[in-house]
Amino acid sequence: MPGHIPWRTIDIWLQSYRSVWLSTTRPDGRPHCVPVWYMWLPDEKLVYVVTHYTSVKAKNLQSQRYVVLCGGNADDTIILEGMAHLVTDAAEKERVNDLWMEKYVDPHTGTKATVGQSDEDRIYRVEIAHIMTWMYGVMSSRTDWYFDR
């Protein structure tokens, strides 16, 4: 870890972004990358994402669970690598929905976004194994964290 970017910086970034880019792999090996809303749980090193069961990403995750999530921009970058797991536990789904409703509130109407309220929603828990980041577009500031999974 040659860089010295503090963990608190990473945590603030991940709590404040509205969206990140989710990269999955199609069964034939081609990449797929789309912006998604997400929830970051720093203590557990988990990210939750939600999609419709017929989406390309849901289909991709059926055959290949490794994902990459990217936030920031090319100068202040954060890249998270991990494995996605379909959430089936009702209590975990409810917890994600409660957190989602806190984070995603329409500033014009106050309407809170919900997840897992339909059988068509798929909630995925991404267990983060590696985070890398750099700032000011300077690769020598690259800082890495690895988590046992």
C-alpha positions in Angstrom: 0.0 0.0 0.0 2.2 2.9 -1.2 -0.5 5.5 -0.9 -1.7 7.2 2.2 -5.4 7.9 1.5 -7.2 7.5 4.8 -10.0 5.0 5.2 -12.3 7.8 6.3 -12.0 9.4 2.9 -13.1 6.2 1.2 -16.0 5.8 3.6 -17.2 9.4 3.1 -17.0 9.0 -0.7 -19.0 5.7 -0.7 -21.7 7.1 1.7 -22.1 10.2 -0.4 -22.3 9.0 -4.0 -25.8 8.4 -5.4 -24.6 5.9 -8.0 -21.7 3.7 -8.9 -20.8 1.8 -12.0 -21.4 -2.0 -11.7 -19.5 -4.3 -14.0 -20.6 -7.9 -14.6 -19.6 -10.5 -17.1 -22.0 -12.1 -19.6 -22.0 -15.9 -19.9 -20.0 -15.6 -23.1 -17.3 -13.5 -21.4 -18.3 -10.1 -22.7 -18.3 -7.3 -20.1 -21.4 -5.3 -19.1 -21.2 -2.0 -17.2 -24.1 0.1 -16.0 -24.7 2.8 -13.4 -26.7 1.6 -10.3 -28.0 2.9 -7.1 -26.4 1.2 -4.2 -26.0 1.0 -0.4 -22.6 0.9 1.3 -22.3 -0.7 4.8 -18.7 0.3 5.9 -18.5 -1.9 9.0 -19.3 -5.0 7.1 -17.5 -4.0 3.9 -20.7 -4.8 2.0 -22.5 -3.1 -1.0 -26.1 -3.8 -1.9 -27.4 -3.3 -5.4 -30.9 -4.0 -6.8 -32.1 -4.9 -10.2 -35.1 -6.4 -12.1 -34.9 -10.1 -12.4 -34.9 -9.9 -16.2 -32.0 -7.4 -16.4 -28.8 -8.2 -18.1 -26.9 -7.8 -14.8 -29.3 -10.3 -13.0 -28.8 -12.8 -15.8 -25.0 -12.3 -15.7 -24.9 -12.8 -12.0 -26.5 -16.2 -12.3 -23.4 -17.5 -14.1 -20.6 -15.2 -12.8 -20.8 -13.6 -9.4 -17.6 -11.6 -9.4 -18.2 -7.9 -9.9 -16.4 -4.6 -10.0 -18.0 -1.4 -8.7 -16.4 2.0 -9.7 -17.1 5.4 -8.2 -15.7 8.8 -8.5 -14.0 10.0 -11.7 -10.7 9.4 -13.4 -8.9 11.7 -11.0 -10.4 10.7 -7.7 -11.2 7.0 -8.2 -12.5 4.2 -6.1 -12.7 0.6 -7.4 -14.3 -2.2 -5.4 -14.0 -5.8 -6.2 -16.1 -8.5 -4.7 -18.6 -11.4 -5.1 -22.3 -10.9 -5.4 -24.8 -13.0 -3.5 -28.6 -13.0 -4.1 -30.4 -11.9 -0.9 -33.2 -14.3 0.0 -33.5 -13.7 3.8 -36.6 -11.6 4.5 -35.0 -9.7 7.5 -32.0 -8.8 5.3 -34.3 -7.6 2.6 -36.2 -5.4 5.1 -33.0 -4.0 6.4 -31.8 -3.0 2.9 -35.2 -1.4 2.2 -35.1 0.6 5.4 -31.6 1.9 4.5 -32.6 2.5 0.9 -35.6 4.6 2.0 -33.2 6.8 4.1 -30.7 7.3 1.3 -33.0 7.7 -1.8 -35.6 10.4 -1.2 -36.9 12.6 -4.0 -36.0 16.1 -3.1 -39.1 17.5 -4.9 -41.8 15.3 -3.4 -40.2 13.5 -0.4 -41.1 10.2 -1.9 -38.8 7.4 -0.6 -37.5 4.8 -3.0 -38.2 1.2 -1.9 -36.6 -2.1 -2.9 -37.6 -5.7 -2.5 -41.3 -4.9 -2.5 -41.9 -6.8 -5.7 -41.1 -10.4 -6.6 -39.4 -9.0 -9.7 -36.7 -7.2 -7.6 -33.4 -8.9 -7.0 -31.3 -7.6 -4.2 -27.6 -8.6 -4.3 -25.2 -8.3 -1.4 -21.6 -7.7 -2.7 -19.0 -8.9 -0.3 -16.0 -6.6 -0.9 -12.6 -8.3 -1.1 -10.5 -5.5 -2.4 -10.7 -1.7 -2.6 -8.2 0.4 -4.5 -8.2 4.2 -4.8 -6.1 7.1 -5.9 -6.5 10.9 -5.9 -5.7 13.8 -8.2 -5.1 11.5 -11.0 -1.8 10.5 -9.4 -1.3 6.7 -9.4 1.5 7.0 -6.9 -1.2 7.9 -4.4 -2.9 4.5 -5.0 -4.0 2.9 -1.8 -5.3 -0.7 -1.5 -7.3 -2.5 1.2 -7.9 -6.3 1.2 -10.5 -8.0 3.2 -10.7 -11.7 4.1 -13.8 -13.3 2.7 
